[in-house]
Amino acid sequence: MIKKLLVLILIVQFNAEAQSSALQLGDSLYANGNYSKAIKAYEEHSSQNEVYGKIAKAYLAIGNNGKALENYQKSVETNPEDALIKFEYAKLLSRSKQYKEASNLFEALIYIDYKNPNYHYQKGVVLEKLKDSTFLNRYLSAYQLDQTHQKAIFKIAKHYLIKRKHQASHKYIDKGLESYPENVELISLKAQNYYHQDYQNEAKLWFKKLLELGEESEFIHEKLSILYAKNSDYQDAIFHRKKVLNYNPYDATSMYVIGTYYDRLKDFKKAEEFITKSLKLQDVSLNKEYAQLGRILNRQEKYKEAIKAFQKAVREDPSDTFTRFSIIFTKEQFYADKEAVIKLYEDFITKYKDDKISKFAEMHLKELKEKNFLKKD
């Protein structure tokens, strides 16, 4: 009898050691990144309800979210009091766009521990995805429970920025920066608030702070370019707009804008170069762009090329009478035969007599005829 009892004890001890060994092996394999083998080790554990959560994490690590969700669900069902497992499961449901299920779980977690700010924050995330207008209340609850909660602060400040409630947005941003002065997301919101408030110097300061922190983006350089241009600092505006082209070398809008900045600097050669590049990239109506190019060519006394640009502008928009007038005006500078030019003006005035530009054309024609008469004398 005693021998049988000893054998039974040894068998139980052996099984316990074997199960403990399987669990330890699984943990070791997981810690070393060998997730698939860790899953196999965990599956050999006799009490599966103890390892469903571990299996779920291993599946998550190899990118099998379906299996991870399946095992998290089993773990929650067999370990209903384990809040950590519920939290991980709810977050994965949210990442898997199963927002309603995630919302229900986060609500249950809030009921268990109302003072946990992360539960409120994650609930806010899924409510926002569900387009539930109460999402802001959850972010505010997270903030009230932890006034250093950077993610909640960002969400609140961004919401107020979108609503153009700039003072409220600044309030939360400043609070967040107290505990984390280098939070680039909050600094970006700060810059955007000032930008929309048209506080140009302050906006430039905060956008430049992002650059100092190593945060470069097309968005930052575009906004800095606009801000410098508003202050007529066209060299700096060009510098930052060219940085935009580093991200998108075929950005026709940026090329056109750079051309207009060079025009303001009276560097007409560069203005011509960039506006020409812009035109080649666009396949929409280019009336405005060709007309601008024509004016720039005129200033360089490239009258023949200017006429061609104006003619292209008219082809893009036949109703553009001002550009039609510009063609005749350019021909006046280019053609020696002033009688022919006078005839062009007369025809223009007859054809567009109801257009506002015709009054100006009549005045100019009168001056031209007087000059031509004096030359003949």
Sine and cosine of phi, psi and omega as CSV:
sin_phi,cos_phi,sin_psi,cos_psi,sin_omega,cos_omega
0.00,0.00,-0.71,0.71,-0.01,-1.00
-0.89,0.45,-0.64,0.77,0.00,-1.00
-0.89,0.45,-0.68,0.74,0.00,-1.00
-0.89,0.46,-0.63,0.78,0.00,-1.00
-0.91,0.41,-0.66,0.75,0.02,-1.00
-0.90,0.44,-0.66,0.75,0.02,-1.00
-0.89,0.46,-0.67,0.74,-0.01,-1.00
-0.89,0.46,-0.69,0.72,0.01,-1.00
-0.88,0.47,-0.67,0.74,-0.01,-1.00
-0.90,0.44,-0.65,0.76,0.00,-1.00
-0.90,0.43,-0.72,0.70,0.01,-1.00
-0.88,0.47,-0.69,0.73,0.00,-1.00
-0.90,0.44,-0.66,0.76,-0.01,-1.00
-0.89,0.45,-0.70,0.71,0.01,-1.00
-0.89,0.45,-0.65,0.76,0.00,-1.00
-0.90,0.43,-0.67,0.74,0.01,-1.00
-0.91,0.41,-0.60,0.80,0.00,-1.00
-0.91,0.42,-0.68,0.74,0.00,-1.00
-0.93,0.38,-0.66,0.75,0.04,-1.00
-0.89,0.46,-0.63,0.78,0.02,-1.00
-0.90,0.43,-0.66,0.75,0.01,-1.00
-0.89,0.46,-0.65,0.76,-0.01,-1.00
-0.92,0.38,-0.70,0.71,0.02,-1.00
-0.90,0.43,-0.64,0.77,0.02,-1.00
-0.89,0.46,-0.71,0.71,0.02,-1.00
-0.86,0.50,-0.72,0.70,0.01,-1.00
-0.88,0.47,-0.65,0.76,0.00,-1.00
-0.91,0.41,-0.69,0.72,0.01,-1.00
-0.90,0.44,-0.65,0.76,0.01,-1.00
-0.90,0.44,-0.71,0.70,-0.03,-1.00
-0.87,0.49,-0.48,0.88,-0.01,-1.00
-0.99,-0.10,0.15,0.99,0.09,-1.00
0.99,0.14,0.19,0.98,0.01,-1.00
-0.99,-0.12,0.96,0.29,-0.24,-0.97
-0.94,0.33,-0.64,0.77,-0.03,-1.00
-0.90,0.43,-0.67,0.74,0.04,-1.00
-0.93,0.36,-0.54,0.84,0.05,-1.00
-0.89,0.47,-0.64,0.77,0.02,-1.00
-0.87,0.49,-0.71,0.71,0.01,-1.00
-0.88,0.48,-0.65,0.76,0.01,-1.00
-0.91,0.42,-0.70,0.71,0.01,-1.00
-0.89,0.45,-0.59,0.80,-0.02,-1.00
-0.92,0.39,-0.30,0.95,0.04,-1.00
-1.00,0.07,-0.13,0.99,0.03,-1.00
-0.95,0.31,0.74,-0.67,-0.12,-0.99
-0.92,0.39,-0.59,0.81,-0.03,-1.00
-0.99,-0.13,1.00,0.04,-0.10,-1.00
-0.91,0.41,-0.48,0.88,0.00,-1.00
-0.88,0.47,-0.33,0.94,0.03,-1.00
-0.99,0.14,-0.31,0.95,-0.12,-0.99
-0.86,-0.52,0.05,1.00,0.02,-1.00
-0.83,0.55,-0.67,0.74,0.00,-1.00
-0.90,0.43,-0.63,0.78,0.02,-1.00
-0.92,0.39,-0.65,0.76,0.03,-1.00
-0.90,0.44,-0.65,0.76,0.01,-1.00
-0.86,0.50,-0.71,0.71,0.00,-1.00
-0.89,0.45,-0.62,0.79,0.00,-1.00
-0.92,0.39,-0.67,0.74,0.05,-1.00
-0.90,0.44,-0.63,0.78,0.03,-1.00
-0.89,0.46,-0.62,0.78,-0.02,-1.00
-0.91,0.42,-0.50,0.87,0.02,-1.00
-0.99,-0.11,0.12,0.99,0.10,-0.99
1.00,0.08,0.22,0.98,0.03,-1.00
-0.99,-0.10,0.99,0.17,-0.07,-1.00
-0.91,0.41,-0.52,0.85,0.02,-1.00
-0.87,0.49,-0.76,0.65,0.02,-1.00
-0.92,0.38,-0.57,0.82,0.02,-1.00
-0.89,0.45,-0.72,0.69,0.03,-1.00
-0.87,0.49,-0.68,0.74,-0.02,-1.00
-0.86,0.50,-0.70,0.72,-0.03,-1.00
-0.97,0.23,-0.55,0.84,0.10,-1.00
-0.89,0.46,-0.66,0.75,0.01,-1.00
-0.87,0.49,-0.70,0.72,0.03,-1.00
-0.88,0.47,-0.64,0.77,-0.02,-1.00
-0.91,0.42,-0.65,0.76,0.02,-1.00
-0.91,0.42,-0.64,0.77,-0.01,-1.00
-0.92,0.39,-0.60,0.80,-0.05,-1.00
-1.00,-0.03,-0.27,0.96,0.02,-1.00
-0.74,-0.67,0.90,0.43,-0.13,-0.99
-0.89,0.46,-0.31,0.95,-0.02,-1.00
-1.00,-0.04,-0.09,1.00,-0.05,-1.00
-0.99,0.14,0.99,-0.12,-0.06,-1.00
-0.92,0.40,-0.56,0.83,-0.03,-1.00
-0.90,0.44,-0.69,0.72,0.03,-1.00
-0.89,0.46,-0.68,0.73,0.03,-1.00
-0.86,0.50,-0.66,0.75,-0.02,-1.00
-0.90,0.44,-0.72,0.69,0.01,-1.00
-0.90,0.43,-0.65,0.76,0.01,-1.00
-0.90,0.44,-0.71,0.71,-0.01,-1.00
-0.89,0.46,-0.65,0.76,0.01,-1.00
-0.90,0.43,-0.63,0.78,0.02,-1.00
-0.94,0.35,-0.61,0.79,0.09,-1.00
-0.86,0.52,-0.66,0.75,0.01,-1.00
-0.90,0.43,-0.72,0.69,0.01,-1.00
-0.90,0.43,-0.45,0.89,0.01,-1.00
-1.00,0.01,0.16,0.99,0.05,-1.00
0.91,0.41,0.39,0.92,0.11,-0.99
-0.99,-0.10,0.93,0.36,-0.22,-0.98
-0.92,0.38,-0.63,0.77,-0.03,-1.00
-0.90,0.44,-0.70,0.71,0.01,-1.00
-0.90,0.44,-0.66,0.75,0.01,-1.00
-0.90,0.44,-0.68,0.74,0.00,-1.00
-0.86,0.51,-0.67,0.74,0.01,-1.00
-0.89,0.45,-0.66,0.75,0.00,-1.00
-0.92,0.39,-0.69,0.73,0.02,-1.00
-0.90,0.44,-0.57,0.82,0.05,-1.00
-0.89,0.45,-0.65,0.76,0.03,-1.00
-0.90,0.43,-0.63,0.78,0.02,-1.00
-0.92,0.39,-0.64,0.77,0.04,-1.00
-0.88,0.47,-0.61,0.79,0.03,-1.00
-0.90,0.44,-0.61,0.80,0.00,-1.00
-0.95,0.31,-0.71,0.71,-0.06,-1.00
-0.63,-0.78,1.00,0.03,-0.08,-1.00
-0.91,0.42,-0.43,0.90,-0.11,-0.99
-1.00,0.04,0.14,0.99,0.06,-1.00
-1.00,0.04,0.94,-0.34,-0.08,-1.00
-0.90,0.44,-0.51,0.86,-0.04,-1.00
-0.92,0.39,-0.53,0.85,0.05,-1.00
-0.89,0.45,-0.69,0.72,0.01,-1.00
-0.91,0.41,-0.67,0.74,-0.02,-1.00
-0.88,0.47,-0.75,0.67,-0.03,-1.00
-0.91,0.41,-0.56,0.83,0.08,-1.00
-0.89,0.45,-0.65,0.76,0.06,-1.00
-0.87,0.49,-0.65,0.76,0.00,-1.00
-0.86,0.50,-0.74,0.67,-0.04,-1.00
-0.95,0.32,-0.56,0.83,0.06,-1.00
-0.90,0.43,-0.62,0.79,0.04,-1.00
-0.90,0.43,-0.65,0.76,0.04,-1.00
-0.90,0.44,-0.55,0.83,0.02,-1.00
-0.99,0.13,0.03,1.00,-0.03,-1.00
0.85,0.52,0.58,0.82,0.07,-1.00
-1.00,0.03,0.86,-0.52,-0.12,-0.99
-0.90,0.43,-0.20,0.98,-0.02,-1.00
-1.00,0.10,0.06,1.00,-0.07,-1.00
-0.85,0.53,-0.59,0.81,-0.05,-1.00
-0.88,0.47,-0.56,0.83,0.01,-1.00
-0.87,0.49,-0.59,0.81,0.01,-1.00
-0.93,0.36,-0.65,0.76,0.03,-1.00
-0.90,0.43,-0.64,0.77,0.02,-1.00
-0.92,0.40,-0.60,0.80,0.05,-1.00
-0.90,0.43,-0.68,0.74,0.04,-1.00
-0.87,0.49,-0.67,0.74,0.00,-1.00
-0.91,0.41,-0.67,0.74,0.00,-1.00
-0.89,0.45,-0.55,0.84,0.02,-1.00
-0.98,0.19,-0.45,0.89,0.00,-1.00
-0.50,-0.86,0.99,-0.17,-0.08,-1.00
-0.98,0.21,0.14,0.99,0.14,-0.99
-0.94,-0.35,0.13,0.99,-0.05,-1.00
-0.94,0.33,0.99,-0.11,-0.14,-0.99
-0.88,0.47,-0.63,0.77,-0.04,-1.00
-0.92,0.38,-0.67,0.75,0.02,-1.00
-0.91,0.41,-0.67,0.74,0.01,-1.00
-0.87,0.49,-0.69,0.73,0.01,-1.00
-0.87,0.49,-0.72,0.69,-0.03,-1.00
-0.88,0.47,-0.67,0.74,-0.01,-1.00
-0.91,0.40,-0.75,0.67,-0.03,-1.00
-0.89,0.45,-0.64,0.77,0.03,-1.00
-0.90,0.44,-0.67,0.74,0.02,-1.00
-0.85,0.52,-0.72,0.70,-0.02,-1.00
-0.94,0.35,-0.53,0.85,0.07,-1.00
-0.90,0.44,-0.73,0.69,0.02,-1.00
-0.86,0.51,-0.61,0.79,0.00,-1.00
-0.99,0.16,0.00,1.00,-0.02,-1.00
0.88,0.48,0.49,0.87,0.13,-0.99
-1.00,-0.08,0.98,0.22,-0.21,-0.98
-0.91,0.40,-0.64,0.77,-0.03,-1.00
-0.90,0.44,-0.67,0.75,0.03,-1.00
-0.90,0.44,-0.67,0.74,0.01,-1.00
-0.88,0.47,-0.73,0.68,0.03,-1.00
-0.85,0.52,-0.64,0.77,-0.03,-1.00
-0.84,0.54,-0.75,0.66,-0.04,-1.00
-0.96,0.29,-0.60,0.80,0.04,-1.00
-0.87,0.49,-0.74,0.67,-0.02,-1.00
-0.88,0.48,-0.61,0.79,0.03,-1.00
-0.91,0.42,-0.67,0.75,0.01,-1.00
-0.91,0.41,-0.62,0.78,-0.02,-1.00
-0.95,0.32,-0.33,0.94,0.08,-1.00
-0.87,0.49,-0.67,0.74,-0.05,-1.00
-1.00,-0.06,-0.31,0.95,0.00,-1.00
-0.54,-0.84,0.99,0.15,-0.10,-0.99
-0.88,0.47,-0.34,0.94,-0.06,-1.00
-0.96,-0.28,0.39,0.92,0.04,-1.00
-0.95,0.31,0.98,-0.22,-0.12,-0.99
-0.91,0.41,-0.47,0.88,0.03,-1.00
-0.92,0.39,-0.67,0.75,0.03,-1.00
-0.95,0.32,-0.60,0.80,0.05,-1.00
-0.89,0.46,-0.64,0.77,0.04,-1.00
-0.89,0.45,-0.68,0.73,0.04,-1.00
-0.89,0.45,-0.60,0.80,0.02,-1.00
-0.88,0.48,-0.74,0.68,0.01,-1.00
-0.88,0.47,-0.67,0.74,-0.03,-1.00
-0.92,0.38,-0.61,0.79,0.07,-1.00
-0.85,0.52,-0.76,0.65,0.00,-1.00
-0.90,0.45,-0.60,0.80,0.01,-1.00
-0.88,0.48,-0.73,0.68,-0.03,-1.00
-0.95,0.30,-0.39,0.92,0.09,-1.00
-0.99,0.14,-0.09,1.00,-0.04,-1.00
0.90,0.43,0.51,0.86,0.15,-0.99
-1.00,-0.02,1.00,0.05,-0.23,-0.97
-0.91,0.41,-0.71,0.71,-0.03,-1.00
-0.91,0.42,-0.67,0.74,0.01,-1.00
-0.91,0.41,-0.66,0.75,0.02,-1.00
-0.88,0.47,-0.71,0.71,0.03,-1.00
-0.86,0.51,-0.69,0.73,-0.02,-1.00
-0.84,0.54,-0.70,0.71,-0.07,-1.00
-0.98,0.20,-0.55,0.83,0.09,-1.00
-0.92,0.40,-0.63,0.78,0.02,-1.00
-0.92,0.38,-0.51,0.86,0.05,-1.00
-0.89,0.45,-0.60,0.80,0.06,-1.00
-0.88,0.47,-0.68,0.74,0.03,-1.00
-0.89,0.45,-0.64,0.77,0.01,-1.00
-0.89,0.46,-0.50,0.87,0.00,-1.00
-1.00,0.04,0.12,0.99,0.04,-1.00
1.00,0.08,0.21,0.98,0.00,-1.00
-1.00,-0.09,1.00,-0.06,0.05,-1.00
-0.96,-0.27,0.65,-0.76,0.06,-1.00
-0.38,-0.92,0.31,-0.95,0.06,-1.00
-0.85,0.52,-0.65,0.76,-0.03,-1.00
-0.87,0.49,-0.73,0.68,-0.04,-1.00
-0.89,0.46,-0.74,0.67,-0.03,-1.00
-0.92,0.39,-0.59,0.81,0.03,-1.00
-0.89,0.46,-0.72,0.69,-0.03,-1.00
-0.92,0.40,-0.63,0.78,0.04,-1.00
-0.90,0.43,-0.64,0.77,0.04,-1.00
-0.87,0.50,-0.72,0.69,0.01,-1.00
-0.89,0.46,-0.68,0.73,-0.03,-1.00
-0.90,0.43,-0.68,0.73,0.02,-1.00
-0.91,0.41,-0.63,0.78,0.00,-1.00
-0.90,0.43,-0.62,0.79,0.02,-1.00
-0.87,0.50,-0.48,0.87,0.00,-1.00
-0.99,-0.13,0.21,0.98,0.01,-1.00
0.90,0.44,0.37,0.93,0.09,-1.00
-1.00,0.00,0.96,0.28,-0.20,-0.98
-0.94,0.33,-0.48,0.88,0.05,-1.00
-0.89,0.45,-0.73,0.69,0.04,-1.00
-0.92,0.39,-0.60,0.80,0.02,-1.00
-0.89,0.46,-0.66,0.75,0.03,-1.00
-0.91,0.41,-0.68,0.73,-0.02,-1.00
-0.83,0.56,-0.75,0.66,-0.06,-1.00
-0.96,0.27,-0.56,0.83,0.03,-1.00
-0.93,0.36,-0.53,0.85,0.09,-1.00
-0.92,0.38,-0.52,0.86,0.08,-1.00
-0.89,0.45,-0.56,0.83,0.06,-1.00
-0.87,0.50,-0.62,0.79,0.00,-1.00
-0.92,0.40,-0.37,0.93,0.07,-1.00
-0.91,0.42,-0.52,0.86,0.02,-1.00
-1.00,0.07,-0.55,0.83,-0.04,-1.00
-0.63,-0.77,1.00,0.06,-0.07,-1.00
-0.89,0.46,-0.27,0.96,-0.03,-1.00
-0.94,-0.33,0.48,0.88,0.01,-1.00
-0.99,0.16,0.99,-0.11,-0.06,-1.00
-0.89,0.45,-0.57,0.82,-0.01,-1.00
-0.89,0.45,-0.71,0.71,0.01,-1.00
-0.90,0.44,-0.64,0.77,0.02,-1.00
-0.89,0.46,-0.67,0.74,0.01,-1.00
-0.91,0.43,-0.70,0.72,-0.01,-1.00
-0.88,0.48,-0.69,0.72,0.04,-1.00
-0.86,0.51,-0.67,0.75,0.04,-1.00
-0.86,0.52,-0.67,0.74,0.01,-1.00
-0.93,0.38,-0.55,0.84,0.04,-1.00
-0.92,0.38,-0.67,0.74,0.06,-1.00
-0.89,0.45,-0.58,0.82,0.05,-1.00
-0.87,0.50,-0.69,0.72,0.01,-1.00
-0.89,0.45,-0.53,0.85,0.02,-1.00
-0.99,0.11,0.00,1.00,-0.03,-1.00
0.90,0.44,0.39,0.92,0.13,-0.99
-1.00,-0.07,0.99,0.17,-0.16,-0.99
-0.94,0.34,-0.48,0.88,0.02,-1.00
-0.90,0.44,-0.72,0.70,0.02,-1.00
-0.93,0.36,-0.61,0.79,0.03,-1.00
-0.87,0.49,-0.70,0.72,0.04,-1.00
-0.88,0.48,-0.69,0.72,-0.04,-1.00
-0.86,0.51,-0.74,0.67,-0.09,-1.00
-0.97,0.23,-0.59,0.80,0.02,-1.00
-0.94,0.35,-0.58,0.81,0.07,-1.00
-0.89,0.46,-0.68,0.73,0.04,-1.00
-0.88,0.47,-0.66,0.75,0.00,-1.00
-0.88,0.48,-0.69,0.72,-0.03,-1.00
-0.89,0.46,-0.62,0.78,-0.03,-1.00
-0.92,0.40,-0.43,0.91,-0.05,-1.00
-1.00,0.01,-0.26,0.97,-0.10,-0.99
-0.99,-0.14,0.60,-0.80,0.05,-1.00
-0.82,-0.57,0.38,0.92,0.08,-1.00
-0.97,-0.25,-0.07,-1.00,0.03,-1.00
-0.87,0.49,0.82,-0.57,-0.10,-0.99
-0.92,-0.39,0.42,0.91,-0.03,-1.00
-0.82,0.57,-0.79,0.62,-0.05,-1.00
-0.87,0.49,-0.68,0.73,-0.07,-1.00
-0.94,0.35,-0.69,0.72,0.02,-1.00
-0.91,0.41,-0.61,0.79,0.03,-1.00
-0.90,0.45,-0.66,0.75,0.03,-1.00
-0.90,0.44,-0.68,0.74,0.03,-1.00
-0.88,0.47,-0.65,0.76,0.03,-1.00
-0.86,0.51,-0.68,0.74,0.01,-1.00
-0.91,0.42,-0.63,0.77,0.02,-1.00
-0.91,0.41,-0.67,0.75,0.04,-1.00
-0.90,0.43,-0.60,0.80,0.05,-1.00
-0.86,0.52,-0.68,0.73,-0.04,-1.00
-0.91,0.41,-0.38,0.93,0.07,-1.00
-1.00,-0.06,0.09,1.00,-0.03,-1.00
0.88,0.48,0.49,0.87,0.11,-0.99
-1.00,-0.07,0.93,0.36,-0.20,-0.98
-0.91,0.40,-0.63,0.78,-0.01,-1.00
-0.88,0.47,-0.72,0.69,0.01,-1.00
-0.92,0.39,-0.58,0.82,0.02,-1.00
-0.89,0.45,-0.68,0.73,0.02,-1.00
-0.86,0.52,-0.68,0.73,0.00,-1.00
-0.89,0.45,-0.65,0.76,0.00,-1.00
-0.91,0.41,-0.69,0.72,0.02,-1.00
-0.89,0.45,-0.63,0.78,0.01,-1.00
-0.90,0.44,-0.61,0.79,0.06,-1.00
-0.91,0.41,-0.62,0.79,0.03,-1.00
-0.88,0.48,-0.66,0.75,0.01,-1.00
-0.92,0.39,-0.60,0.80,0.04,-1.00
-0.90,0.43,-0.56,0.83,0.03,-1.00
-0.95,0.33,-0.56,0.83,0.00,-1.00
-0.59,-0.81,1.00,-0.01,-0.05,-1.00
-0.87,0.49,-0.31,0.95,-0.01,-1.00
-0.99,0.11,-0.02,1.00,-0.05,-1.00
-0.99,0.17,1.00,0.04,-0.05,-1.00
-0.95,0.31,-0.50,0.87,0.01,-1.00
-0.88,0.47,-0.67,0.74,0.01,-1.00
-0.94,0.35,-0.57,0.82,0.10,-0.99
-0.86,0.51,-0.68,0.74,0.06,-1.00
-0.89,0.45,-0.64,0.77,-0.01,-1.00
-0.88,0.48,-0.56,0.83,0.04,-1.00
-0.88,0.47,-0.74,0.67,-0.02,-1.00
-0.91,0.42,-0.67,0.74,-0.01,-1.00
-0.87,0.48,-0.63,0.77,0.02,-1.00
-0.93,0.36,-0.64,0.77,0.05,-1.00
-0.88,0.47,-0.54,0.84,0.05,-1.00
-0.86,0.50,-0.61,0.79,0.02,-1.00
-0.97,0.25,-0.45,0.89,-0.18,-0.98
-0.99,-0.11,-0.60,0.80,-0.09,-1.00
-1.00,0.04,0.64,-0.76,0.07,-1.00
-0.99,0.17,-0.50,0.87,-0.04,-1.00
-0.98,0.17,1.00,-0.05,-0.05,-1.00
-0.95,0.33,-0.45,0.89,0.05,-1.00
-0.89,0.46,-0.64,0.77,0.04,-1.00
-0.91,0.42,-0.63,0.78,0.01,-1.00
-0.91,0.40,-0.67,0.74,0.05,-1.00
-0.84,0.54,-0.68,0.73,0.02,-1.00
-0.88,0.48,-0.62,0.79,0.02,-1.00
-0.89,0.45,-0.68,0.73,0.04,-1.00
-0.89,0.45,-0.69,0.72,-0.01,-1.00
-0.88,0.48,-0.70,0.71,0.02,-1.00
-0.89,0.46,-0.64,0.77,0.00,-1.00
-0.89,0.46,-0.73,0.68,-0.03,-1.00
-0.89,0.46,-0.64,0.77,0.02,-1.00
-0.90,0.43,-0.68,0.73,-0.07,-1.00
-0.96,0.29,-0.58,0.81,-0.11,-0.99
-0.87,-0.50,0.68,0.74,-0.10,-1.00
-0.89,0.45,-0.43,0.90,-0.02,-1.00
-1.00,0.00,-0.06,1.00,-0.02,-1.00
-1.00,0.06,0.57,-0.82,-0.02,-1.00
-0.85,0.52,-0.59,0.81,-0.06,-1.00
-0.91,0.41,-0.38,0.93,-0.03,-1.00
-0.91,0.41,-0.53,0.85,0.04,-1.00
-0.89,0.45,-0.69,0.73,0.04,-1.00
-0.91,0.41,-0.64,0.77,0.01,-1.00
-0.88,0.47,-0.63,0.78,0.02,-1.00
-0.89,0.46,-0.70,0.72,0.02,-1.00
-0.89,0.46,-0.70,0.72,-0.02,-1.00
-0.92,0.38,-0.63,0.78,0.01,-1.00
-0.89,0.46,-0.65,0.76,0.03,-1.00
-0.86,0.51,-0.71,0.70,0.03,-1.00
-0.89,0.46,-0.65,0.76,-0.02,-1.00
-0.91,0.42,-0.67,0.74,0.01,-1.00
-0.90,0.43,-0.63,0.77,0.02,-1.00
-0.90,0.44,-0.69,0.72,0.02,-1.00
-0.90,0.44,-0.69,0.72,0.00,-1.00
-0.90,0.43,-0.60,0.80,0.02,-1.00
-0.91,0.41,-0.69,0.72,-0.02,-1.00
-0.90,0.44,-0.61,0.79,0.00,-1.00
-0.90,0.43,-0.59,0.80,-0.01,-1.00
-0.92,0.39,-0.59,0.81,0.03,-1.00
-0.94,0.34,0.00,0.00,0.00,0.00
